[in-house]
Amino acid sequence: MLDDIAMPSNHGGLVFPLDMFRPTMLAAALAEGLIAQARNILDAKLELIRHPEIQLVLARIVGSVIEDDPAKFWRQNIELGIIASQVLPRQLFVYWVDGEPTPRQGFIVAQRGQVLASQDATADDLPPEATEADWPVAQLLMQLQLENHELANGFAGGPRVELALIDTEGDDRELLMTLIGQQPGQPEADAEAHAHAEAPAQAEAQAQAADPRQPKRMSAEDDRKRRAAEHQAELDARQAKAQSIHADLPYLVDALGVVVAPKQAELADTDILSPYVVSKLDGDMPRGLPRELQDQLQGKRVDLAVPVEFLSEVFVSDGPLSKPAFEAQAQPRELGSHSVKILEVLAPRLGRGSFIRRERAGVFVSRTPDMPLPEALIIALLDAQA
């Protein structure tokens, strides 16, 4: 039960694989993001701590700008993570954990300035039978092969560097070598080779939990082979899922065009779903739709409707949608004989649309609330979640 969960203390920050990057550029980018908000960063510093065993880095901002509430800071400033993702070569995770007075956890996954996934939850967002493992950051830790206390304790015992945000001068090579765990003065080529050789085997959100019997470290060659095999397996799985969706694609034709409801698809499946968001069809239709509809739908819309499990999968102006924000901003509406609430939202990498909720069931439609909505399709998707 949720009442039995011992929530960790208030903390938050950025987590990313240790790779060749410029710490001073990361600090400068974060500083610029805060200055753009007219925030006081005179005493602010960027801490970079490498995990003592594996090649993951925790980045934290310390100083009065945090206002002694790092969880709230990172939850309300997720754009800093998006900015940071433009500096770093691979994915990063912005996370927040708040234990008191209202437990709340969440994270976003960002890469190259794009939000790839997100979760945010309070106790009200989780089912009554939820356990500690059902919280968003607990799931993230499983993917990153980390223990809860390791993150909460700030990778205690690992190499650490510090940069002032107001003056980000420093020697990037020496800073990076310190994080790698080598003494300054070693040739830069050796340091780069070491960083790549010790790069984490799996740190992306799609990683699978590691076998606890296996050591966390592995050789560079084994790491390369495993990542290549996992990448190919992921590509094969995505292709199989796309083919399954194309083979059996429910749809509804209306005055604006067509709305599809891909089976077994999630909002995060943007690589599969994005072809079904077309403001004006010109030419071939997306795969899975009958060819005989092509002439009829020229110049019209192609839209999608997909179930949404977590509110935080969609965004509002100030970040991932939360239950309080939805309750405050959503408008009641009748769809046929059903009472729902509806709110205009942003689906990452898919665009603006409507989030429709009935009790705990939710659906995203790539049409804004002022447009005609496919009522029968929405109700069917809501009913399927009941």
C-alpha positions as a Python dict, from the first residue, in 0.01 Angstrom:
ca = {
    (1, 'M'): (0, 0, 0),
    (2, 'L'): (110, 359, -58),
    (3, 'D'): (98, 433, 313),
    (4, 'D'): (369, 173, 368),
    (5, 'I'): (613, 330, 121),
    (6, 'A'): (917, 493, 279),
    (7, 'M'): (973, 779, 37),
    (8, 'P'): (1329, 910, -10),
    (9, 'S'): (1423, 1262, 92),
    (10, 'N'): (1377, 1564, -130),
    (11, 'H'): (1630, 1562, -416),
    (12, 'G'): (1659, 1611, -791),
    (13, 'G'): (1900, 1677, -1073),
    (14, 'L'): (2031, 1551, -1406),
    (15, 'V'): (2165, 1201, -1470),
    (16, 'F'): (2354, 1114, -1787),
    (17, 'P'): (2620, 872, -1919),
    (18, 'L'): (2978, 987, -1881),
    (19, 'D'): (3104, 1060, -2229),
    (20, 'M'): (3327, 1320, -2388),
    (21, 'F'): (3157, 1653, -2313),
    (22, 'R'): (3258, 2001, -2201),
    (23, 'P'): (3164, 2067, -1836),
    (24, 'T'): (3214, 2441, -1879),
    (25, 'M'): (2973, 2445, -2173),
    (26, 'L'): (2714, 2256, -1968),
    (27, 'A'): (2751, 2503, -1681),
    (28, 'A'): (2727, 2799, -1920),
    (29, 'A'): (2412, 2659, -2082),
    (30, 'L'): (2242, 2610, -1744),
    (31, 'A'): (2350, 2957, -1634),
    (32, 'E'): (2208, 3112, -1949),
    (33, 'G'): (1877, 2932, -1893),
    (34, 'L'): (1851, 3066, -1538),
    (35, 'I'): (1959, 3419, -1631),
    (36, 'A'): (1689, 3423, -1900),
    (37, 'Q'): (1440, 3377, -1615),
    (38, 'A'): (1600, 3666, -1422),
    (39, 'R'): (1715, 3424, -1152),
    (40, 'N'): (1991, 3519, -908),
    (41, 'I'): (2283, 3280, -962),
    (42, 'L'): (2560, 3475, -785),
    (43, 'D'): (2621, 3189, -541),
    (44, 'A'): (2502, 2905, -765),
    (45, 'K'): (2736, 2619, -849),
    (46, 'L'): (2711, 2314, -1071),
    (47, 'E'): (2820, 1991, -905),
    (48, 'L'): (2914, 1697, -1127),
    (49, 'I'): (2953, 1365, -944),
    (50, 'R'): (3043, 1039, -1113),
    (51, 'H'): (2907, 719, -968),
    (52, 'P'): (3190, 538, -783),
    (53, 'E'): (3137, 214, -979),
    (54, 'I'): (2970, 284, -1310),
    (55, 'Q'): (3008, 563, -1565),
    (56, 'L'): (2701, 771, -1485),
    (57, 'V'): (2715, 1137, -1383),
    (58, 'L'): (2479, 1321, -1149),
    (59, 'A'): (2459, 1697, -1209),
    (60, 'R'): (2313, 1915, -933),
    (61, 'I'): (2279, 2290, -889),
    (62, 'V'): (2346, 2418, -538),
    (63, 'G'): (2290, 2767, -403),
    (64, 'S'): (2007, 2998, -303),
    (65, 'V'): (1844, 2963, -648),
    (66, 'I'): (1730, 2616, -538),
    (67, 'E'): (1547, 2763, -236),
    (68, 'D'): (1621, 2447, -35),
    (69, 'D'): (1379, 2247, -251),
    (70, 'P'): (1568, 2067, -531),
    (71, 'A'): (1269, 1849, -624),
    (72, 'K'): (1046, 2150, -684),
    (73, 'F'): (1328, 2332, -863),
    (74, 'W'): (1388, 2059, -1119),
    (75, 'R'): (1016, 1982, -1160),
    (76, 'Q'): (946, 2346, -1240),
    (77, 'N'): (1258, 2399, -1451),
    (78, 'I'): (1261, 2098, -1679),
    (79, 'E'): (1357, 2330, -1964),
    (80, 'L'): (1705, 2336, -1808),
    (81, 'G'): (1730, 1965, -1880),
    (82, 'I'): (1619, 2023, -2238),
    (83, 'I'): (1887, 2292, -2272),
    (84, 'A'): (2148, 2061, -2118),
    (85, 'S'): (2053, 1782, -2360),
    (86, 'Q'): (2174, 2001, -2647),
    (87, 'V'): (2523, 2004, -2496),
    (88, 'L'): (2555, 1636, -2412),
    (89, 'P'): (2612, 1363, -2673),
    (90, 'R'): (2353, 1117, -2541),
    (91, 'Q'): (2029, 1101, -2349),
    (92, 'L'): (1991, 1262, -2012),
    (93, 'F'): (1730, 1227, -1740),
    (94, 'V'): (1587, 1512, -1537),
    (95, 'Y'): (1438, 1371, -1218),
    (96, 'W'): (1274, 1489, -897),
    (97, 'V'): (1180, 1311, -574),
    (98, 'D'): (977, 1489, -306),
    (99, 'G'): (887, 1292, 5),
    (100, 'E'): (717, 1557, 215),
    (101, 'P'): (457, 1684, 268),
    (102, 'T'): (301, 1534, -47),
    (103, 'P'): (505, 1251, -203),
    (104, 'R'): (577, 1315, -569),
    (105, 'Q'): (821, 1170, -819),
    (106, 'G'): (887, 1225, -1184),
    (107, 'F'): (1139, 1248, -1465),
    (108, 'I'): (1180, 1339, -1829),
    (109, 'V'): (1408, 1185, -2088),
    (110, 'A'): (1565, 1437, -2326),
    (111, 'Q'): (1808, 1417, -2615),
    (112, 'R'): (1929, 1684, -2854),
    (113, 'G'): (1670, 1932, -2727),
    (114, 'Q'): (1375, 1692, -2763),
    (115, 'V'): (1166, 1539, -2486),
    (116, 'L'): (1143, 1166, -2556),
    (117, 'A'): (943, 1051, -2254),
    (118, 'S'): (816, 1173, -1920),
    (119, 'Q'): (643, 1060, -1604),
    (120, 'D'): (519, 1250, -1299),
    (121, 'A'): (304, 1111, -1021),
    (122, 'T'): (167, 1181, -676),
    (123, 'A'): (2, 921, -455),
    (124, 'D'): (-335, 1014, -611),
    (125, 'D'): (-206, 921, -957),
    (126, 'L'): (-115, 564, -858),
    (127, 'P'): (-356, 278, -788),
    (128, 'P'): (-422, 195, -420),
    (129, 'E'): (-230, -132, -447),
    (130, 'A'): (84, 41, -580),
    (131, 'T'): (418, -38, -419),
    (132, 'E'): (742, 158, -398),
    (133, 'A'): (852, 0, -727),
    (134, 'D'): (557, 160, -910),
    (135, 'W'): (680, 517, -856),
    (136, 'P'): (835, 683, -1164),
    (137, 'V'): (1187, 732, -1028),
    (138, 'A'): (1191, 376, -891),
    (139, 'Q'): (1123, 254, -1245),
    (140, 'L'): (1393, 483, -1381),
    (141, 'L'): (1644, 349, -1128),
    (142, 'M'): (1567, -5, -1238),
    (143, 'Q'): (1643, 93, -1597),
    (144, 'L'): (1968, 262, -1496),
    (145, 'Q'): (2076, -30, -1277),
    (146, 'L'): (2098, 195, -970),
    (147, 'E'): (1982, 161, -613),
    (148, 'N'): (1757, 422, -457),
    (149, 'H'): (2008, 519, -189),
    (150, 'E'): (2283, 573, -447),
    (151, 'L'): (2088, 850, -617),
    (152, 'A'): (1949, 997, -295),
    (153, 'N'): (2301, 1015, -149),
    (154, 'G'): (2437, 1192, -454),
    (155, 'F'): (2669, 914, -574),
    (156, 'A'): (2860, 939, -246),
    (157, 'G'): (3226, 845, -278),
    (158, 'G'): (3249, 914, -651),
    (159, 'P'): (3478, 1167, -822),
    (160, 'R'): (3339, 1521, -803),
    (161, 'V'): (3400, 1854, -972),
    (162, 'E'): (3238, 2192, -915),
    (163, 'L'): (3190, 2501, -1132),
    (164, 'A'): (3048, 2841, -1045),
    (165, 'L'): (2760, 2926, -1279),
    (166, 'I'): (2835, 3297, -1279),
    (167, 'D'): (3192, 3230, -1398),
    (168, 'T'): (3221, 2906, -1589),
    (169, 'E'): (3590, 2927, -1669),
    (170, 'G'): (3785, 2605, -1629),
    (171, 'D'): (3995, 2345, -1802),
    (172, 'D'): (3748, 2101, -1958),
    (173, 'R'): (4013, 1833, -2003),
    (174, 'E'): (4119, 1840, -1640),
    (175, 'L'): (3759, 1849, -1519),
    (176, 'L'): (3667, 1554, -1737),
    (177, 'M'): (3975, 1357, -1636),
    (178, 'T'): (3885, 1410, -1272),
    (179, 'L'): (3538, 1269, -1337),
    (180, 'I'): (3690, 977, -1526),
    (181, 'G'): (3908, 910, -1224),
    (182, 'Q'): (4250, 987, -1369),
    (183, 'Q'): (4516, 1234, -1261),
    (184, 'P'): (4554, 1555, -1463),
    (185, 'G'): (4859, 1540, -1688),
    (186, 'Q'): (4773, 1217, -1866),
    (187, 'P'): (4760, 1266, -2246),
    (188, 'E'): (4418, 1372, -2366),
    (189, 'A'): (4395, 1086, -2615),
    (190, 'D'): (4441, 836, -2333),
    (191, 'A'): (4172, 1007, -2130),
    (192, 'E'): (3931, 996, -2423),
    (193, 'A'): (4003, 629, -2485),
    (194, 'H'): (3945, 556, -2118),
    (195, 'A'): (3615, 745, -2118),
    (196, 'H'): (3485, 552, -2417),
    (197, 'A'): (3613, 220, -2282),
    (198, 'E'): (3433, 273, -1952),
    (199, 'A'): (3115, 421, -2099),
    (200, 'P'): (2803, 272, -1942),
    (201, 'A'): (2671, -35, -2116),
    (202, 'Q'): (2312, 78, -2089),
    (203, 'A'): (2182, 410, -1961),
    (204, 'E'): (1892, 495, -2194),
    (205, 'A'): (1528, 483, -2080),
    (206, 'Q'): (1469, 170, -2288),
    (207, 'A'): (1731, -29, -2093),
    (208, 'Q'): (1633, -349, -1922),
    (209, 'A'): (1701, -422, -1557),
    (210, 'A'): (2037, -593, -1513),
    (211, 'D'): (2079, -944, -1382),
    (212, 'P'): (2192, -879, -1021),
    (213, 'R'): (2431, -1172, -1048),
    (214, 'Q'): (2631, -997, -1319),
    (215, 'P'): (2901, -736, -1245),
    (216, 'K'): (2823, -379, -1344),
    (217, 'R'): (3151, -337, -1532),
    (218, 'M'): (3241, -516, -1855),
    (219, 'S'): (3505, -493, -2123),
    (220, 'A'): (3467, -236, -2401),
    (221, 'E'): (3439, -509, -2666),
    (222, 'D'): (3169, -697, -2473),
    (223, 'D'): (2992, -368, -2417),
    (224, 'R'): (3002, -286, -2790),
    (225, 'K'): (2870, -628, -2890),
    (226, 'R'): (2592, -621, -2635),
    (227, 'R'): (2479, -273, -2733),
    (228, 'A'): (2485, -367, -3102),
    (229, 'A'): (2275, -676, -3034),
    (230, 'E'): (2031, -481, -2817),
    (231, 'H'): (2004, -207, -3080),
    (232, 'Q'): (1926, -458, -3353),
    (233, 'A'): (1674, -633, -3128),
    (234, 'E'): (1509, -299, -3059),
    (235, 'L'): (1491, -218, -3431),
    (236, 'D'): (1338, -559, -3502),
    (237, 'A'): (1085, -515, -3223),
    (238, 'R'): (986, -168, -3348),
    (239, 'Q'): (943, -298, -3702),
    (240, 'A'): (730, -589, -3581),
    (241, 'K'): (514, -355, -3373),
    (242, 'A'): (468, -115, -3666),
    (243, 'Q'): (372, -399, -3899),
    (244, 'S'): (119, -529, -3646),
    (245, 'I'): (-37, -182, -3618),
    (246, 'H'): (-50, -135, -3995),
    (247, 'A'): (-214, -474, -4042),
    (248, 'D'): (-511, -395, -3815),
    (249, 'L'): (-574, -22, -3791),
    (250, 'P'): (-914, 94, -3662),
    (251, 'Y'): (-1024, 427, -3809),
    (252, 'L'): (-1318, 664, -3833),
    (253, 'V'): (-1392, 894, -4128),
    (254, 'D'): (-1563, 1227, -4059),
    (255, 'A'): (-1601, 1571, -4212),
    (256, 'L'): (-1244, 1676, -4128),
    (257, 'G'): (-1078, 1362, -4257),
    (258, 'V'): (-987, 1040, -4078),
    (259, 'V'): (-891, 952, -3720),
    (260, 'V'): (-698, 631, -3653),
    (261, 'A'): (-674, 443, -3323),
    (262, 'P'): (-360, 227, -3350),
    (263, 'K'): (-393, -87, -3139),
    (264, 'Q'): (-127, -155, -2874),
    (265, 'A'): (31, 184, -2940),
    (266, 'E'): (143, 419, -2665),
    (267, 'L'): (193, 794, -2684),
    (268, 'A'): (570, 742, -2659),
    (269, 'D'): (567, 544, -2988),
    (270, 'T'): (624, 863, -3182),
    (271, 'D'): (822, 689, -3457),
    (272, 'I'): (513, 483, -3539),
    (273, 'L'): (246, 744, -3463),
    (274, 'S'): (387, 1058, -3627),
    (275, 'P'): (280, 960, -3984),
    (276, 'Y'): (-81, 969, -3859),
    (277, 'V'): (-68, 1339, -3770),
    (278, 'V'): (-118, 1523, -4101),
    (279, 'S'): (-288, 1863, -4118),
    (280, 'K'): (-356, 1836, -4493),
    (281, 'L'): (-307, 1514, -4685),
    (282, 'D'): (-132, 1560, -5017),
    (283, 'G'): (-41, 1235, -5188),
    (284, 'D'): (-8, 889, -5039),
    (285, 'M'): (-188, 798, -4720),
    (286, 'P'): (-10, 659, -4414),
    (287, 'R'): (27, 282, -4410),
    (288, 'G'): (-265, 79, -4280),
    (289, 'L'): (-543, 292, -4425),
    (290, 'P'): (-742, 153, -4721),
    (291, 'R'): (-614, 274, -5058),
    (292, 'E'): (-971, 338, -5174),
    (293, 'L'): (-991, 630, -4927),
    (294, 'Q'): (-696, 814, -5079),
    (295, 'D'): (-887, 1032, -5326),
    (296, 'Q'): (-1161, 1106, -5073),
    (297, 'L'): (-911, 1224, -4810),
    (298, 'Q'): (-691, 1447, -5027),
    (299, 'G'): (-666, 1791, -4867),
    (300, 'K'): (-816, 1666, -4541),
    (301, 'R'): (-670, 1581, -4201),
    (302, 'V'): (-522, 1259, -4072),
    (303, 'D'): (-538, 1238, -3693),
    (304, 'L'): (-486, 980, -3421),
    (305, 'A'): (-644, 884, -3092),
    (306, 'V'): (-435, 689, -2842),
    (307, 'P'): (-480, 592, -2474),
    (308, 'V'): (-278, 782, -2213),
    (309, 'E'): (-187, 600, -1893),
    (310, 'F'): (-10, 880, -1702),
    (311, 'L'): (-108, 1247, -1696),
    (312, 'S'): (257, 1344, -1726),
    (313, 'E'): (280, 1187, -2073),
    (314, 'V'): (131, 1511, -2206),
    (315, 'F'): (243, 1866, -2136),
    (316, 'V'): (83, 2196, -2051),
    (317, 'S'): (254, 2535, -2055),
    (318, 'D'): (450, 2484, -1732),
    (319, 'G'): (562, 2124, -1788),
    (320, 'P'): (424, 1771, -1755),
    (321, 'L'): (54, 1763, -1675),
    (322, 'S'): (-30, 1688, -1312),
    (323, 'K'): (-360, 1602, -1150),
    (324, 'P'): (-400, 1942, -975),
    (325, 'A'): (-329, 2124, -1303),
    (326, 'F'): (-577, 1908, -1491),
    (327, 'E'): (-850, 1957, -1231),
    (328, 'A'): (-794, 2333, -1234),
    (329, 'Q'): (-781, 2381, -1612),
    (330, 'A'): (-987, 2106, -1775),
    (331, 'Q'): (-1338, 2180, -1897),
    (332, 'P'): (-1637, 1948, -1860),
    (333, 'R'): (-1795, 1819, -2180),
    (334, 'E'): (-2054, 1568, -2290),
    (335, 'L'): (-1952, 1309, -2548),
    (336, 'G'): (-2277, 1142, -2638),
    (337, 'S'): (-2419, 1028, -2306),
    (338, 'H'): (-2080, 1035, -2133),
    (339, 'S'): (-1945, 1312, -1910),
    (340, 'V'): (-1574, 1377, -1955),
    (341, 'K'): (-1321, 1650, -1894),
    (342, 'I'): (-1107, 1791, -2173),
    (343, 'L'): (-792, 2002, -2186),
    (344, 'E'): (-571, 2126, -2470),
    (345, 'V'): (-223, 1977, -2428),
    (346, 'L'): (103, 1913, -2611),
    (347, 'A'): (212, 1559, -2693),
    (348, 'P'): (592, 1556, -2727),
    (349, 'R'): (697, 1524, -3092),
    (350, 'L'): (334, 1486, -3205),
    (351, 'G'): (198, 1836, -3150),
    (352, 'R'): (-103, 1996, -2988),
    (353, 'G'): (-428, 1819, -2928),
    (354, 'S'): (-691, 1728, -2670),
    (355, 'F'): (-656, 1520, -2357),
    (356, 'I'): (-989, 1365, -2261),
    (357, 'R'): (-1032, 1199, -1922),
    (358, 'R'): (-1312, 1002, -1761),
    (359, 'E'): (-1232, 893, -1407),
    (360, 'R'): (-882, 737, -1438),
    (361, 'A'): (-899, 665, -1812),
    (362, 'G'): (-742, 908, -2058),
    (363, 'V'): (-712, 954, -2434),
    (364, 'F'): (-506, 1192, -2648),
    (365, 'V'): (-651, 1308, -2981),
    (366, 'S'): (-444, 1515, -3221),
    (367, 'R'): (-725, 1766, -3261),
    (368, 'T'): (-762, 2065, -3032),
    (369, 'P'): (-1083, 2101, -2823),
    (370, 'D'): (-1231, 2359, -3061),
    (371, 'M'): (-1235, 2101, -3343),
    (372, 'P'): (-1489, 1819, -3397),
    (373, 'L'): (-1375, 1513, -3203),
    (374, 'P'): (-1436, 1146, -3290),
    (375, 'E'): (-1675, 1077, -3003),
    (376, 'A'): (-1740, 708, -3070),
    (377, 'L'): (-1371, 635, -3104),
    (378, 'I'): (-1286, 822, -2784),
    (379, 'I'): (-1555, 647, -2581),
    (380, 'A'): (-1440, 308, -2710),
    (381, 'L'): (-1083, 384, -2601),
    (382, 'L'): (-1200, 506, -2259),
    (383, 'D'): (-1418, 197, -2215),
    (384, 'A'): (-1121, -26, -2298),
    (385, 'Q'): (-932, 122, -2001),
    (386, 'A'): (-1214, 77, -1752),
}
